[in-house]
């Protein structure tokens, strides 16, 4: 767990990062949760150090489509480099990993 709460979903493993259609294969850890105050799903993560990711970030390419091997994808933003040499990810809406389907009628 990343410490954001008990209702958080997580993914750790390989991802394909698409920068304007250019793919970069990398490793990532991503966690997310539904925010009832905004009514949206928020997810954040980190990408392991990768020279192609660093080059895209240095070139100003921060919009990224994150895709996991099972086909889930989410649009996000690459942010600052962390102290370990990787980069952070942020996204809202559909995350790049499976989340449980909740039926409000079940409450």
C-alpha positions in Angstrom: 0.0 0.0 0.0 1.1 3.5 -0.6 -0.5 4.8 2.5 -3.4 6.7 0.8 -6.1 4.6 2.3 -7.7 1.2 2.6 -9.9 1.6 -0.4 -7.0 2.0 -2.8 -6.3 -0.2 -5.8 -2.7 -0.8 -6.9 -0.7 -2.0 -9.9 3.0 -2.8 -10.0 4.8 -4.1 -13.1 5.5 -3.5 -16.8 3.8 -0.6 -18.6 3.9 0.9 -22.0 4.1 4.7 -21.9 2.9 6.3 -25.2 4.2 9.8 -25.9 2.4 11.1 -28.9 2.2 7.5 -30.1 5.9 6.8 -29.4 6.1 3.7 -27.1 8.5 3.4 -24.2 8.5 0.1 -22.2 9.1 0.7 -18.5 8.3 -0.5 -15.0 5.9 1.4 -12.8 4.0 1.3 -9.5 0.6 3.0 -9.7 -2.1 3.4 -7.0 -5.5 5.0 -7.1 -8.8 5.6 -5.4 -12.3 7.0 -6.0 -12.6 10.5 -4.5 -16.3 11.0 -3.4 -15.8 14.7 -3.0 -15.0 15.3 -6.7 -16.8 12.2 -8.0 -13.7 11.1 -9.9 -11.0 8.5 -9.8 -7.5 9.8 -9.0 -4.3 7.8 -9.6 -0.6 8.5 -9.0 2.5 6.5 -9.5 6.1 6.4 -10.2 8.1 5.1 -13.2 11.4 3.4 -12.6 14.5 5.2 -13.9 14.6 4.9 -17.7 16.7 7.0 -20.1 13.9 7.2 -22.8 11.4 8.4 -20.2 13.9 11.0 -19.0 14.5 12.2 -22.6 10.8 12.6 -23.3 10.4 14.6 -20.1 13.4 16.8 -20.9 11.9 17.5 -24.3 8.8 18.7 -22.6 6.6 15.7 -23.4 4.6 15.2 -20.3 1.3 14.0 -21.6 1.3 10.2 -21.6 -1.0 7.3 -22.2 -0.1 4.5 -19.7 -1.0 1.0 -20.8 -0.6 -2.2 -18.8 -0.1 -5.7 -20.4 -3.7 -6.7 -19.9 -4.9 -3.8 -22.1 -6.1 -1.3 -19.5 -5.0 2.3 -20.2 -5.3 5.7 -18.7 -4.3 9.2 -19.8 -2.0 10.9 -17.4 0.9 13.4 -16.9 4.5 12.7 -16.3 5.8 15.0 -13.5 9.1 15.7 -11.8 12.0 13.4 -11.5 12.2 11.7 -8.1 15.3 11.2 -5.9 15.8 7.7 -7.3 16.0 9.0 -10.9 12.5 7.9 -12.0 9.5 10.1 -12.7 6.1 10.5 -11.1 2.8 10.0 -12.8 -0.6 11.6 -12.2 -3.9 10.9 -13.7 -7.7 11.4 -13.2 -10.4 9.2 -14.6 -9.9 5.7 -15.9 -6.8 4.2 -14.4 -4.4 2.0 -16.4 -5.4 -1.1 -14.3 -8.5 -3.0 -13.4 -10.7 -1.6 -10.6 -13.7 -3.3 -9.0 -17.1 -2.6 -10.5 -19.4 -1.1 -7.9 -23.2 -1.1 -8.3 -24.7 1.7 -6.3 -27.9 -0.4 -6.0 -26.0 -2.8 -3.8 -25.6 -0.2 -1.0 
